[in-house]
Amino acid sequence: MQTIHLVDASPYIFRAHFSIPSSVKSPTGQRVGATYGFASFLLKLVADERPTHLGVAFDRNLNSSFRNEIYPEYKAQREAPPQEILDQIDTCLETAAALGAATFIDDRYEADDLIATLCAPLTRNGHRVVIVTSDKDLAQLVSDQVTLLDFAKETRYTPEAVREKFGVRPDQVVDLLALAGDPVDNIPGVPGIGRKTAAELLAAFDSVESLYQRLDELRLSRLRGARTLVTKLAEARDLAFLSKELATVAHDAPVRAGLRELAWHGADPQAVEALFGRLGFKGIRERITDWRGSASAS
């Protein structure tokens, strides 16, 4: 069985944009720092992880998705991303492809959804998946076969690590977000319930659905402030279920790829030369140690 690395590109594109000097520009004067930094990240990932199968998922619309059709306020509190980042999504995608990765992007689905959709058939067939991201919402996919790698922090999340970090099992992460909300994505949750209380409720009632079916048990329980919690939950029932829907990654995004499509064979020499030449990248080419076809490596 194989191990497949699936990368959530956006966190690393944003990190690169804000860490690379604005003076890094193409020969035509366009800012390309995000692309340069993203290329550096991918090269380090490949060097450290030595993947045999590699896919990179991108967000086309950085602050919106099909979830805005369900809840227009989803991510609405975020500032619009800098135009310089939007202008480099395509060059980052080209970079990933030139370096040998399979790439995935969609207008309506987020990178999280693309990764979840790709991940499901791979694990059903017995393979292991390493999800490379700093977005802890993807912890909901962690299992005995799926590990989350926060590459910048050199931290890997197994089921045990997820429980230690969040206080719940990986499959309960969406329930945690349903109750406590997520200000990063503007998921409302139940007003007045934080993550600690949400984790305590899930330890006792397992899921949002079970919790709402057993509110009378909660009222009579020994949980601190049980009666007040029942009132809060009852008043925000619709918000809780809406929040769970928003927090749950989709598994029906329009992407398909098996081992053959995800196999990593090294960087494409012609694509690298054309792209890096256009962008004005020079020294970074020397960091590419694995090329598609040994004869082209010279």
N, C-alpha and C positions, 0 to 999 in steps of 0.2 A: 504494500500500500504506500501511497505517496503523501508528501506534505506539501500543501499549496499555500503560498503567501498571497494574501489579498490586501491591498493597500488602499486606505482612505486618503486620497490625495490632498484634500482641502486644508487640513490643519498644517501640513508641511508647506503648502504654497503660501499660506498666510504668514507662517513663521519666517519663511525665506524673504517675503516682501518687506517685512518690518526689521529684518536683521541685516540685509544686504544694502550697502550704500546706494543712494539714488543716482550716484554718478555712473553706475554700471549700466551702460546703454549699448544698443546695437550700432553698427556702422551708419545706420540711417537716423540715429538719435532717439530711438524708442527705448524706454526703460525695460530692462530684461532681467533685473535682479531676482524677481520671484522665480523665473525660469532657471536661472543659474543656480540659485540656492536649492531649488527642487531637484535639479540634476545632481547636485552634490549629495543631497540626502539619498537619492536612489542608488548612487554609486556606493555610498557607505553601507546602505542596507544590503546590497548585493555582496559586498566584500565581507560583511560580518555574518550574514545569514546563509550565504551560498545556496540560494533557492534553486530547486529544479523546476518549479512551476511558479509563475509570477503573473498576477493580474493587478491592475491599478484602476480604481473607480473614481470618477470625477463628478463634482456638482456643476451642472451647467448654470443653474439659477441659484446663486449662493444663499439667498434669503427667502426662497419660496419653493413650493413643490405642490403636488396634488393635495397635500394637507391643508393648504389655504382654501381649497374648495370646501373643505369640511369646517374649518375654523379660520376665518380671514385674519385673525389676530396672530396666527402662528408666525413666530419670528418677527412680528411687526415692530417690536421695540428696538430692533437692531438698526444701527446706522447702515446706510447703503455702503457696500464694499467699495474701496477705492477703484476708480476706473482703470488704474494701472494693473490691478489684479485681474479684473474682467478681461482686459486686453491680452492677458498672458495665459488664460485657460487653454487656448488652442495650442500655444507653443509648449506648454507643460505637457499636454497630451501627446504632441509630436515627440517630445523628448522621451517620454516613457516608452513610446513605441520604438523609437530609434535605439534605445538602450535594451530592447528585446522583450519588453513586457506586453502582455495583452492589455488593451485599454477598453474602458466602458464608460459611457456617458449617456444621459437621457434628459430631455427637457422637463419632464414631470416628476421623475423619481430621483430621490437623493442618493448620494453615494452609499449611504448606509443600506438603502433598499437594494441597490445593485449587488452589494456584497452579500446580503442575506439571501437573495435569490440565487446567487452563484454557489453559496455555501451549502445550501440544503441538499442538492443531489450529490455533491461531493462526499458529504458525511454519510448519506444513505448508502453510498457505495464503499464505505469503510475507510475513506481517506481522512487525513488530518488537515486542519486549516489553521494557519496563523494569521489573524487579522491585525494589521499594522495600523494603529490609530492612536490619537490622544483623546478621542471622544469616548467617554466612559459609558454612553448610552448603548454602545455596541456590546457591553458586558452581558446583555440579555442573550447573546448568541453563544456565550462561553459554555462549554460542556467538556466531557472527557475527551472529545475529539477536537474541540475548538479552543484555542488559546488567544487571548488578546495581548498584543505587544505594544506597549507605549515606548516607542523606539528612543525618543529623546531622553526619557527618564530611565531607560534600560530596565523596565519593569514588565514582568509577564503576569497576566491574570489567569489563573486556573480557577475552577469552581471554588476551591477553598479560599483563594486570594480574593475573589469577588465577595464571598460571604464576610471575610474579614474587613474589606473596604466599605461595603455598603450595609452589612448587617442582615442581608437576605441572600437567598439562592439566586443564581443567574436567571432562572425562569421567573423570579419574582421582581426583577428589576423594573419591568413595565408597571407592575402593581405599585411599587414604591413611588415611581414617577406619577402614577395616577392619583395617589393620595397626597404626596408632598409637592407635586408640580415640578417644573424645571424653568427657572427664570432665564436660562441661556436661550432656550427655544420658545419662551413665552407660553409654556404649557401650564394652565391655571392650577390644576390640582384642587384639593379641598381647602378652602381658606381656614387658616388657624391650625393646620396639621403640618408639622415639619417632618424631616426625614427620620429622626429618632423615634417619634411617636408612630410614624408610618411603619417602621421596621418592627416595632412592638406589636402593632395590630396584625401584621402579616405573620409574625411568629405564632400568634394565637389563632388566626383565622385563615391563613394560607394564601388567600387571593381576594381581590376586590369583590368578585362575584359571591364568594362564600361569606365575606364580611357583611355584605348587604342582605344576604339571606338570613343572617344570624344576628341582626342588630339587637334583638331582645336578649340574646345571650350576652352581648357586650354590655348592655345596660346593667345586667346583674353581676358582671364580672368584677374582679378585683383590680383591673387596670386603673391607674390613676386618672381621675377625671372622666370616668366611663360615661356618666350621664351627659356631660357636656359634649363628649366626643360623638355620642349618638345623635345629638341635636345637629352638630356641625355636619356629620355625614348625611343625615336625612335631608338637610337643606341643600346640600351640594351633590346629590346623587347624580344628576345629569352631567355635572362638571367632572366628576370622578370617572365616569365611563367614557366621556369625550376625551379626557386626558389620557386614558389608557389606549384609546384608539390612536391618538396622535403620537404616543411614545412607542408604539409597537412598530418595528420595522416590517416593511412589506416583503412578501416572498413571491410576488407575482410580477415583478418588474420585467420589462421586455428585453431580457438578456439571457443568453444561453452560452455555455462554454464548458467543454469537458477537458480531460487531461491533455489531449492533443492540442487544443487551442491555447491552453495555459502553459504549455511547456516552454521553458526559458532556454534559449540556445546562445545567449550572448548578444552583444550589440551588433547592429547592422552597419557595416563600415560605410557604405554609400549614403545611407540616411543620416548617419552622424556627421559625415563630412559636409553634406549639403546644409543640414540644419545648423550645426555649430558655426559653419562659415557665414551663414546668413545672420546669425545672432552675434557674431564676433567673439565667440568662445574659443579660447586658445589653450591655455595650460590645462584646463579641466580634461581635455581629451587624453592626456597622459595618464589619467587615473583609471581609464578603461582598460582592464586587464583581460576581459573575456570577450572575444569577438565571434561573430557567427562565421565559421569557416576559418580554419587556422591559416590558410594561405592569404587571407585578407588582413591578418593582424599586423603585417609588417608596415 
